[in-house]
Amino acid sequence: MFDKILIANRGEVALRIIRTCKEMGIRTVAIYSKADEDCLHVSMADEAYCVGPAPSQESYLNVPNILSTALLAQVDAIHPGYGFLAENQSFAEICADHKIKFIGPLPEHITAMGDKVSARATMKNNNVPIIEGSPLLDSVEEALEYAEKIGYPIILKATAGGGGKGMRVVNNDEEMANAYSITKSEAMAFFANDNIYMEKYIANPRHIEVQIVADSYGNVCHLGDRDCTIQRRNQKLIEEAPSAIAPQNIKEKMAQAAINAAKAINYEGVGTVEFLFDGKDFYFMEMNTRLQVEHGITEVVTNRDLVREQILIAAGERLSFKQEEVNISGHAIECRINAENPDKDFMPCPGEIEGYIAPGGFGVRVDSHVYTNYKIPPNYDSMIAKVITRGETREEARIRMIRALNEYVILGVNTTIPFHKKILRNQAFIRNSYSTKFVEEEMMKVEV
């Protein structure tokens, strides 16, 4: 087992990893930017080192500084969390070159699943359903040819994309030239890779994903599914586990498809296979070769620590459970709380938290790194907390979430808590009758 792990991340996910490491008797090393000196993960770790100024490129993405810190601190492994370097092939390779275990996907897994076109081909070859699409597009003219074959509407996507970035829906030939140009520009800006491709656009789907865990001995298990349909501009806002919309036969087929996907590339570690479900059929969308933000809802309905499993697998151990030992109990809902102003198009609201009281009670979990007098920096993602509630039923989890959000006090900055409460009280949400367009078409009709 590892003696010391460096966490190459910040905020709530760094805290999440530190807590599991402490329970496993593993020493921890935190890194931080100058903007994060007062961040909770810095004081919670056994050691902490500043790796640069506030901008991510100069700190949390500064590979030479992070690697130097890892060597100085004599760590056995690096856990990247999610975001930043979590799916960076070059960083994973550099860690391997320096005999430091990267607690995440192997470089070849990042390559196989990081490029969406090659991932689609891999899935198709392993009997995982995919949406009709195109190879890499070299010109607007080629895009027009494939759009004619596939039929509008289509969606242009960055091959290296993720997080809702680098994608555009196109409804006709007239929109193609502009959409093509914008998508390529966004792809280059966000991912330093302007390759794009095309898929048939599914208008009103549900977004359902399957959590998988795999060791280095060929054992692969799934830990159920999650419904991540409540999104704004392809960014997830509320997630649930398990899905309460997909029938059991579809769930079983999705789970097997996810296992097939992992086995196809000899995957190791935790990962998530994402699907679109149109009410009848499901289609592979992408595989995230890392810990997901929403992993907590899977943990509370399976009673299994995914970070612990990650660390054990990275240390060369076999899965600690078998598929028949995975039991899904109850229903969980997660609300991502962002420091944003919904009244002003969700404008980020960095600033000082003047008062903070987290909710509690039976069936409530809060993952956060903020506290009274903490100053939210403007340099990073605006998510400041994840509230998770569990109930025996979806309705019980929903009611408990409303109660928890009513208790949650965050003073000094605007947050999305009021917006989440509106969603939870919306009749379409209560009926579980909505699609990925729910926020834009239902919630944005009225003044928030």
C-alpha positions in Angstrom: 0.0 0.0 0.0 1.1 3.6 -0.6 2.7 5.5 2.2 2.2 9.0 0.9 -0.1 10.5 -1.8 0.0 13.9 -3.4 -3.4 15.3 -4.4 -3.1 17.3 -7.6 -6.3 19.3 -7.1 -8.1 21.7 -4.9 -11.3 22.4 -3.0 -13.9 19.8 -2.2 -12.5 17.0 -4.2 -9.0 17.4 -2.6 -10.7 17.2 0.8 -12.7 14.1 -0.3 -9.5 12.3 -1.2 -7.6 13.4 1.9 -10.4 12.0 4.2 -10.3 8.6 2.6 -6.4 8.6 2.7 -6.6 9.4 6.5 -8.9 6.4 7.0 -6.5 4.2 5.2 -3.5 5.4 7.1 -1.9 7.1 4.1 -0.1 10.4 4.5 -1.2 13.2 2.2 0.4 16.1 0.4 -1.7 19.0 -0.8 -0.8 21.5 -3.4 -2.2 25.0 -3.7 -2.1 28.2 -5.7 -1.4 31.6 -4.0 -5.2 32.2 -4.3 -5.9 29.1 -2.3 -3.6 29.6 0.8 -6.7 29.6 3.0 -8.5 26.7 1.3 -9.4 23.9 3.7 -7.6 21.1 1.8 -4.3 22.9 2.6 -4.8 22.7 6.4 -6.3 19.2 6.3 -3.3 17.5 4.5 -0.2 16.4 6.3 2.0 18.6 4.1 1.1 21.4 1.7 3.1 23.2 -0.9 2.4 26.3 -3.1 2.9 25.4 -6.8 2.3 28.8 -8.3 0.1 31.9 -8.7 -3.7 31.9 -9.1 -4.1 31.1 -12.9 -4.6 27.3 -13.3 -1.9 27.1 -16.1 0.6 28.4 -13.6 -0.4 26.3 -10.7 -2.8 23.3 -10.9 -1.8 22.6 -14.5 1.9 23.4 -14.0 3.3 19.9 -14.5 7.0 20.8 -13.8 6.1 22.4 -10.4 3.7 19.6 -9.4 6.2 16.9 -10.3 9.0 18.7 -8.5 6.8 18.9 -5.4 6.0 15.2 -5.7 9.7 14.3 -5.9 10.6 16.7 -3.0 7.9 15.2 -0.8 8.9 11.7 -1.8 5.3 10.5 -2.6 4.4 7.1 -3.9 1.4 8.2 -5.9 -0.5 11.2 -7.3 -4.3 11.4 -7.2 -5.6 14.0 -9.8 -9.2 14.1 -8.6 -11.4 15.4 -11.5 -10.7 18.2 -13.8 -7.3 19.8 -14.2 -4.9 16.9 -14.9 -7.3 14.0 -14.3 -7.3 12.9 -18.0 -4.0 14.3 -19.1 -2.1 11.6 -21.0 1.2 13.4 -20.9 1.0 13.9 -17.1 0.2 10.2 -16.6 3.2 9.2 -18.7 5.5 11.6 -16.8 4.4 10.1 -13.5 5.1 6.6 -14.8 8.6 7.7 -16.0 9.4 8.9 -12.5 8.0 5.8 -10.8 5.1 7.6 -9.3 1.8 5.9 -9.5 -0.9 7.9 -11.3 -4.2 7.1 -9.5 -6.3 7.3 -12.5 -6.5 5.9 -16.1 -3.4 4.5 -17.8 -2.2 6.6 -20.6 -3.5 4.2 -23.2 -7.0 4.4 -21.6 -6.9 8.2 -21.9 -6.0 7.9 -25.5 -8.6 5.2 -26.3 -11.5 7.1 -24.7 -10.3 10.7 -24.8 -10.7 11.0 -28.6 -14.4 10.7 -29.2 -14.1 9.4 -32.7 -11.8 6.5 -31.8 -13.9 5.8 -28.7 -17.0 5.5 -30.9 -15.2 3.0 -33.2 -14.0 1.0 -30.2 -17.6 0.8 -28.8 -19.1 -0.2 -32.2 -16.5 -3.0 -32.5 -17.6 -4.3 -29.1 -21.3 -4.3 -29.6 -22.0 -1.1 -27.7 -24.8 0.9 -29.4 -23.6 4.2 -30.8 -25.4 7.2 -32.5 -25.1 7.5 -36.2 -22.2 9.9 -37.0 -19.2 10.8 -39.1 -15.4 10.4 -39.0 -13.2 13.5 -38.4 -14.5 16.4 -40.5 -11.9 18.2 -42.7 -14.1 20.9 -44.2 -17.5 22.6 -44.2 -18.2 20.8 -47.5 -17.5 17.4 -46.0 -19.8 18.3 -43.0 -22.6 19.2 -45.4 -22.2 15.9 -47.2 -22.4 13.9 -43.9 -25.3 16.0 -42.7 -27.3 15.1 -45.8 -26.6 11.4 -45.2 -27.5 11.5 -41.5 -30.3 14.0 -41.7 -30.8 17.1 -39.6 -30.7 18.0 -36.8 -27.1 17.0 -36.2 -24.6 18.0 -33.5 -21.0 19.0 -34.1 -18.6 17.9 -31.4 -14.9 18.3 -30.5 -13.2 14.9 -30.5 -11.3 15.9 -27.3 -14.4 17.5 -25.8 -16.0 17.1 -22.4 -17.9 19.1 -19.8 -20.3 20.4 -22.3 -17.7 22.4 -24.2 -17.1 22.4 -27.9 -20.5 21.3 -29.3 -23.1 22.9 -31.6 -26.5 21.8 -32.8 -27.1 22.4 -36.5 -30.6 22.4 -37.9 -30.0 23.0 -41.7 -27.4 23.8 -44.3 -27.6 27.5 -43.7 -26.4 27.2 -40.1 -23.5 24.8 -40.9 -20.7 27.1 -42.0 -21.0 29.3 -38.9 -21.5 26.4 -36.5 -18.5 24.5 -38.0 -16.2 27.5 -37.6 -17.4 28.2 -34.0 -17.1 24.6 -32.9 -13.5 24.3 -34.3 -12.5 27.5 -32.6 -14.0 26.4 -29.3 -12.3 23.0 -29.6 -8.9 24.6 -30.0 -9.5 27.1 -27.2 -10.7 24.5 -24.6 -8.8 21.4 -25.6 -5.9 22.6 -27.8 -7.2 20.3 -30.5 -9.6 21.6 -33.2 -10.7 18.2 -34.6 -14.4 17.8 -34.7 -17.0 15.2 -35.9 -20.7 14.9 -36.2 -23.5 12.9 -34.7 -27.2 12.6 -35.3 -28.9 14.9 -32.7 -31.3 13.2 -30.3 -33.8 16.0 -29.5 -35.2 15.1 -26.1 -33.1 12.4 -24.4 -32.3 11.4 -20.8 -28.7 11.4 -19.9 -27.9 8.1 -18.0 -24.5 6.9 -17.0 -23.1 3.7 -15.5 -20.4 3.6 -12.9 -17.8 0.9 -13.4 -14.8 -0.3 -11.4 -12.1 -2.5 -12.8 -8.8 -3.9 -11.4 -5.6 -5.0 -13.2 -6.6 -8.7 -13.1 -9.5 -8.4 -15.6 -12.3 -8.1 -13.0 -14.9 -5.5 -13.9 -18.1 -4.6 -11.9 -20.7 -1.9 -12.3 -22.2 0.0 -9.4 -25.5 0.9 -10.9 -26.6 3.9 -12.9 -27.1 7.6 -12.4 -29.5 10.0 -14.1 -27.8 13.3 -15.0 -30.5 14.8 -17.2 -31.0 18.1 -15.3 -28.4 20.2 -17.1 -27.9 23.8 -18.2 -25.8 24.3 -21.3 -24.6 20.7 -21.0 -23.4 21.3 -17.5 -24.9 19.0 -14.9 -27.0 20.6 -12.1 -28.8 17.7 -10.4 -28.0 14.0 -10.5 -29.8 11.0 -9.2 -29.0 7.4 -8.5 -30.4 5.1 -9.6 -32.3 6.2 -12.7 -36.0 6.2 -12.0 -37.0 6.4 -15.7 -35.2 3.6 -17.5 -36.9 0.2 -17.3 -35.0 -2.7 -15.7 -34.2 -4.5 -19.0 -32.6 -1.3 -20.4 -30.6 -0.8 -17.2 -29.3 -4.3 -17.4 -28.3 -3.8 -21.1 -26.6 -0.5 -20.3 -24.7 -2.0 -17.4 -23.5 -4.9 -19.6 -22.5 -2.4 -22.4 -20.5 -0.4 -19.8 -18.7 -3.5 -18.7 -18.0 -4.4 -22.4 -16.6 -1.0 -22.9 -14.2 -1.3 -20.0 -13.1 -4.8 -21.0 -12.6 -3.7 -24.6 -9.7 -1.5 -23.5 -8.5 -3.6 -20.5 -9.5 -0.7 -18.3 -8.3 -0.2 -14.7 -9.7 2.0 -12.0 -13.0 3.8 -11.7 -14.8 5.1 -14.8 -18.1 6.2 -16.1 -19.8 5.2 -19.3 -22.4 7.8 -20.4 -25.4 7.0 -22.6 -28.3 8.9 -24.1 -31.7 7.2 -23.6 -34.6 8.2 -26.0 -37.3 6.4 -24.1 -36.8 3.2 -26.1 -33.1 2.7 -27.0 -29.8 3.9 -25.5 -26.7 5.0 -27.3 -23.0 5.4 -26.1 -22.0 9.0 -25.7 -18.6 8.9 -24.0 -16.5 7.3 -21.3 -15.0 9.4 -18.6 -11.8 7.7 -17.4 -11.8 9.3 -13.9 -13.7 9.9 -10.7 -16.9 11.8 -11.5 -18.2 14.9 -9.6 -21.4 12.9 -8.9 -19.7 9.8 -7.6 -21.1 10.5 -4.1 -24.6 9.5 -5.0 -23.4 6.1 -6.1 -21.5 5.8 -2.8 -24.6 6.4 -0.7 -26.8 3.9 -2.5 -24.1 1.2 -2.7 -22.3 2.0 0.6 -19.0 1.7 -1.1 -16.1 4.3 -1.1 -15.1 4.8 -4.7 -11.9 6.7 -3.8 -10.8 3.8 -1.6 -11.4 1.4 -4.5 -9.3 3.7 -6.7 -6.4 3.7 -4.3 -6.6 -0.1 -3.7 -6.7 -0.8 -7.5 -3.8 1.6 -8.1 -1.8 -0.2 -5.4 -2.2 -3.5 -7.4 -5.0 -5.1 -5.3 -8.0 -6.9 -6.7 -11.5 -5.6 -6.5 -12.8 -5.8 -2.9 -16.2 -7.1 -4.0 -17.9 -9.2 -6.7 -20.8 -8.1 -8.9 -23.3 -10.2 -6.9 -22.2 -8.3 -3.7 -23.3 -4.9 -5.2 -26.6 -3.9 -3.7 -28.5 -0.7 -4.7 -30.4 0.6 -1.7 -32.7 3.5 -1.8 -32.5 6.6 -3.9 -30.0 9.6 -3.8 -30.2 13.1 -5.2 -27.2 15.5 -5.6 -27.4 19.3 -6.1 -24.3 21.0 -7.2 -24.2 24.4 -5.4 -22.4 27.1 -7.4 -21.5 30.6 -6.4 -23.5 32.1 -9.2 -26.4 34.5 -9.7 -29.3 32.8 -11.6 -30.9 36.2 -12.0 -28.0 37.4 -14.1 -27.6 34.4 -16.5 -25.7 32.5 -13.8 -22.9 35.0 -13.6 -20.1 33.7 -11.2 -20.1 35.4 -7.8 -16.7 35.2 -6.2 -16.3 36.9 -2.9 -16.2 36.5 0.9 -18.6 34.2 2.6 -19.9 36.2 5.6 -21.8 33.4 7.2 -22.0 29.6 6.6 -24.2 26.9 8.2 -24.3 23.5 6.4 -27.4 21.3 6.6 -27.3 18.0 8.5 -29.6 15.3 9.8 -30.4 11.8 8.7 -29.7 11.0 5.1 -27.8 14.3 4.3 -24.2 14.6 3.1 -22.4 17.8 2.2 -19.1 17.8 0.3 -17.6 21.3 0.5 -14.5 23.2 1.3 -16.0 26.6 2.2 -16.6 28.2 5.6 -17.4 31.5 7.2 -14.9 34.2 6.1 -13.6 32.0 3.3 -12.9 34.1 0.1 -14.1 32.3 -3.1 -11.4 33.2 -5.7 -12.5 34.2 -9.2 -10.0 31.9 -10.9 -11.7 28.5 -10.7 -14.9 26.7 -11.3 -17.8 28.2 -9.3 -19.0 25.0 -7.6 -18.6 25.4 -3.8 -20.6 22.4 -2.5 -22.4 19.2 -3.3 -25.5 18.4 -1.2 -26.5 14.7 -1.3 -29.7 13.3 0.2 -30.7 9.7 0.4 -34.2 8.3 0.9 -35.9 4.9 0.6 -37.7 6.4 -2.4 -37.1 9.2 -4.9 -39.9 11.3 -3.3 -38.3 10.9 0.1 -34.9 11.9 -1.2 -36.6 14.9 -3.0 -38.4 16.1 0.2 -35.2 15.6 2.2 -33.2 17.7 -0.3 -35.7 20.6 -0.1 -35.4 20.4 3.7 -31.6 20.4 3.5 -31.5 23.3 1.1 -33.8 25.3 3.3 -31.3 24.8 6.2 -28.3 25.7 4.1 -27.1 29.2 4.9 -24.4 30.9 2.7 -24.2 34.6 3.2 -22.2 37.2 1.3 -22.4 35.7 -2.2 -25.2 34.6 -4.5 -25.7 30.9 -4.9 -27.9 28.5 -7.0 -29.7 27.2 -3.9 -32.9 29.1 -4.7 -32.8 27.8 -8.3 -32.4 24.2 -7.1 -35.4 24.5 -4.9 -37.5 25.7 -7.8 -36.4 22.7 -9.8 -37.2 20.3 -7.0 -40.7 21.8 -6.6 -41.4 21.8 -10.4 -44.2 19.4 -11.3 -42.3 17.9 -14.3 -39.4 17.1 -12.0 -41.7 15.6 -9.4 -43.4 13.5 -12.2 -39.9 12.6 -13.5 -41.1 13.7 -16.9 -38.4 15.8 -18.6 -35.4 15.8 -20.9 -32.0 17.5 -21.1 -33.8 20.6 -22.3 -35.7 20.9 -19.1 -33.9 23.9 -17.7 -33.9 25.9 -20.9 -37.5 25.1 -21.8 -39.2 24.8 -18.4 -37.2 26.7 -15.8 -36.1 29.7 -17.8 -39.7 30.5 -18.9 -40.3 32.2 -15.6 -38.3 34.7 -13.6 -35.9 32.9 -11.4 
